[in-house]
């Protein structure tokens, strides 16, 4: 174990475009690999974007480039697992940057913990979400059939995690009609607002999710600002540069 123990910094990134968020995330990953910071939970929302995982098929994007441009929707390839999914306002994005070597080197276990966080969060609002054998993410039963309320896709390098989960709170669901979500035809997405039938703010749902994250991973949570994280990353880079120069 490093000196950081079970500490995890929690950082609210607000609304941030997908490209800059990925760069930010990668900087945190590299700094975590160097053990210059503890585990980090990055939370944010993204403007409208479709992301394609390593196993994505372009034909699962069902609209033209012209329509995407007209409606200002971006498309990004990523190094996470999975197929295609949608991110947008009203959806909680959680990017845990965890060193599993300090906890449990088990990818399946890690994925199940992310699902558990979404299941517990749903239960707080009276919604019974569950896993489905053979599919990642969490699902609920509705009058329209089985619908997906939370998705996930992860990347793990030297046992340090990146990417994570997307949980629909007040998400504009029409954008899921533009894709074959996660490559699964005939399955629709839903949101916590739609499931409960009442308006919900991401802020109140996010607080429940943070609590469950700490419980599930048994972390001691410490909230810090984006500025404080940026300062820690910059300090780490300067130390690394000085060490390199001294060699």
TORSEDREN-635779 format. One record per residue (C-alpha): residue in one letter; x, y, z. Coordinates in steps of 0.2 Angstrom, whole numbers, padded with zeros to 4 digits, always signed. Example, Ala and Ser with C-alpha at 12.3 -4.5 7.8 and 13.67 -1.06 7.14 Angstrom:
! TORSEDREN-635779
A+0062-0022+0039/S+0068-0005+0036/
***
This chain:
! TORSEDREN-635779
X+0000+0000+0000/X+0006+0018-0003/X+0005+0031+0010/X-0012+0037+0003/X-0020+0022+0011/X-0039+0022+0008/X-0040+0041+0004/X-0050+0045-0012/X-0051+0063-0018/X-0068+0068-0025/X-0068+0081-0038/X-0083+0089-0047/X-0079+0094-0064/X-0095+0102-0069/X-0101+0102-0087/X-0085+0099-0098/X-0083+0093-0116/X-0078+0075-0119/X-0061+0078-0127/X-0054+0090-0113/X-0062+0078-0100/X-0052+0063-0107/X-0036+0073-0107/X-0039+0078-0089/X-0043+0060-0084/X-0027+0054-0093/X-0016+0066-0083/X-0024+0060-0067/X-0021+0042-0072/X-0002+0045-0076/X+0000+0054-0059/X-0009+0040-0050/X+0002+0027-0058/X+0017+0037-0051/X+0008+0036-0034/X+0010+0055-0032/X-0009+0057-0028/X-0022+0045-0020/X-0036+0037-0029/X-0048+0050-0037/X-0066+0051-0042/X-0070+0063-0056/X-0088+0068-0058/X-0095+0078-0072/X-0108+0080-0086/X-0104+0081-0104/X-0112+0091-0118/X-0120+0080-0131/X-0108+0067-0137/X-0108+0049-0144/X-0093+0039-0139/X-0087+0023-0147/X-0078+0010-0137/X-0065-0002-0143/X-0078-0014-0149/X-0090-0001-0157/X-0097-0003-0174/X-0099+0013-0184/X-0115+0007-0191/X-0123+0008-0174/X-0123+0027-0176/X-0139+0029-0185/X-0139+0047-0190/X-0129+0057-0203/X-0114+0068-0200/X-0124+0082-0207/X-0137+0080-0193/X-0124+0078-0180/X-0116+0095-0186/X-0133+0104-0186/X-0137+0098-0169/X-0119+0101-0162/X-0117+0083-0156/X-0099+0077-0156/X-0092+0059-0159/X-0077+0052-0151/X-0068+0036-0151/X-0061+0030-0134/X-0050+0016-0127/X-0064+0010-0115/X-0073-0006-0117/X-0090-0008-0125/X-0099-0002-0140/X-0107+0015-0143/X-0116+0026-0130/X-0123+0043-0128/X-0118+0056-0115/X-0126+0073-0112/X-0133+0085-0099/X-0143+0077-0085/X-0132+0062-0085/X-0120+0059-0070/X-0103+0054-0077/X-0091+0046-0064/X-0073+0042-0069/X-0065+0033-0054/X-0046+0033-0056/X-0042+0019-0044/X-0026+0008-0041/X-0033-0009-0040/X-0016-0016-0036/X-0019-0008-0019/X-0037-0015-0017/X-0041-0030-0027/X-0034-0036-0044/X-0050-0042-0051/X-0058-0033-0067/X-0075-0042-0065/X-0076-0038-0047/X-0072-0019-0051/X-0086-0019-0064/X-0099-0027-0052/X-0094-0013-0039/X-0098+0001-0052/X-0115-0008-0055/X-0118-0009-0037/X-0116+0009-0034/X-0129+0013-0048/X-0141-0001-0040/X-0140+0007-0023/X-0142+0025-0030/X-0158+0019-0039/X-0165+0011-0023/X-0163+0028-0014/X-0176+0035-0025/X-0188+0019-0025/X-0182+0011-0041/X-0177-0007-0041/X-0162-0008-0053/X-0153-0024-0057/X-0139-0033-0067/X-0144-0043-0082/X-0133-0059-0086/X-0122-0056-0101/X-0124-0037-0101/X-0115-0023-0092/X-0124-0009-0084/X-0140-0009-0074/X-0158-0011-0079/X-0175-0008-0073/X-0192-0016-0078/X-0205-0004-0085/X-0222-0004-0093/X-0212-0003-0109/X-0201-0018-0105/X-0183-0019-0099/X-0174-0003-0100/X-0156+0003-0096/X-0154+0017-0083/X-0135+0016-0081/X-0121+0011-0093/X-0102+0008-0090/X-0086+0005-0099/X-0069+0004-0091/X-0051+0004-0096/X-0037-0003-0085/X-0019+0000-0087/X-0006-0007-0074/X-0021-0009-0063/X-0026+0009-0063/X-0044+0012-0069/X-0051+0025-0080/X-0067+0029-0089/X-0082+0022-0078/X-0101+0024-0077/X-0115+0035-0085/X-0131+0036-0075/X-0146+0044-0082/X-0155+0056-0071/X-0164+0069-0082/X-0156+0064-0098/X-0164+0069-0114/X-0168+0052-0120/X-0171+0055-0138/X-0153+0055-0142/X-0152+0036-0138/X-0164+0034-0153/X-0149+0039-0164/X-0139+0024-0160/X-0140+0006-0155/X-0136+0009-0137/X-0121-0002-0132/X-0124-0012-0147/X-0140-0020-0140/X-0155-0019-0152/X-0173-0018-0146/X-0168-0012-0129/X-0171+0006-0124/X-0163+0018-0112/X-0173+0027-0098/X-0169+0039-0084/X-0172+0041-0065/X-0184+0055-0069/X-0194+0045-0081/X-0194+0030-0069/X-0200+0040-0054/X-0211+0052-0063/X-0204+0067-0054/X-0191+0080-0058/X-0174+0077-0051/X-0158+0087-0050/X-0141+0079-0054/X-0134+0087-0038/X-0145+0077-0026/X-0143+0061-0035/X-0124+0064-0036/X-0123+0065-0017/X-0131+0048-0015/X-0119+0041-0028/X-0104+0048-0019/X-0109+0041-0003/X-0112+0023-0011/X-0095+0025-0020/X-0086+0027-0003/X-0096+0013+0005/X-0093+0000-0009/X-0075+0003-0011/X-0072+0007+0007/X-0063+0023+0004/X-0061+0038+0015/X-0068+0052+0004/X-0060+0070+0003/X-0068+0083-0008/X-0056+0094-0017/X-0059+0108-0030/X-0053+0106-0048/X-0040+0120-0044/X-0033+0110-0030/X-0032+0094-0041/X-0024+0104-0055/X-0011+0111-0042/X-0007+0093-0036/X-0005+0087-0054/X+0007+0102-0058/X+0017+0099-0043/X+0019+0081-0047/X+0025+0085-0065/X+0038+0097-0058/X+0045+0085-0046/X+0046+0072-0060/X+0055+0084-0072/X+0067+0089-0058/X+0070+0070-0055/X+0073+0067-0073/X+0085+0082-0075/X+0095+0076-0060/X+0099+0059-0068/
***
